């Protein structure tokens, strides 16, 4: 039996929706696993030269969250990872591994956990839902964790939006990006973000482009983090001149994410953003990513000898 899990990339925050809003994007990691005499890893794509190939791999540690809940040990598996999501880039690679490991473990145990329980495990382990919720559920998601579980709602995004993610060549660990954030915020800044996140929700669901253009501003995290990303202002300015509706930091960065109306503008914005980084001596990669309407899912292939 071969179990495959597919998990989309995600972009968290979308500007003012700090730690509670994110969107799944059409870029997918794959995890393929089958029973083996010992655990082995074959890793393709991002991380193939440095990700651990032992029990410390995030796939295994995520699976352990489920198995230990039922006082079981993770069985030996031959695991094949296909990583298309860049690592430490602000596109949810860790969330993809976490969600993928939880789904793989739940399937191996004959699915004792329901969707709400899996989502809660993921959010509790990650600490916030902005990446794991859209990775698991798909689409754009508002979510927060409370003592009774995770409250979430999917936002029906209008189909006239496309996302351009441009990732500079250097990684940026989430821990580093969080370390520059202030411990407290002014009341005016909190109110500013509440208002803008509310308008952002309305703009995404109605397709109101003028409103969306005004609602992407943030005062809680982007100004502090942009100092970690050389060329940030140049890229944002270049994207705007090329026709982007707006540009935000994707998650903790360093990827910058522009929202664009579909059509030829998409390529123009992508090229402008790459050139913005290039002016600062930084190589970057542009990816044009429509929203992923579905979240993580599994597929099982039964071999003839298992039937």
Buried (B, 14 or more C-beta within 10 A) or exposed (E): BBBBBBBBBBBBBBBBBBBBBBBBBBBBBBBBBBEEEEBEBEBEBBBEEEBBBEEEBBBBBBBBBBBEBEEEEBEEBBBBBBBBBBBBBBBBBBBBBBBBBBBBBBBBBEEEBEEEBBBBBBBBBBEBBBBBBBBBBBBBBBBBBEEEEBEBEBBEBBEEBBBBBBBBEBBBEBEBBEEBEEEEBEEEBEEBBEEBBEBBBEBBEEBBBEBBBBBBBBBBBBEBBBEBBBBBEBBBEBBBEBBBBBBBBBBBBBBBBBBBBEEEBBBBBBBBBBBBBBEBEBEBBBBBBBBBBEBBEBEEEEEEEEE
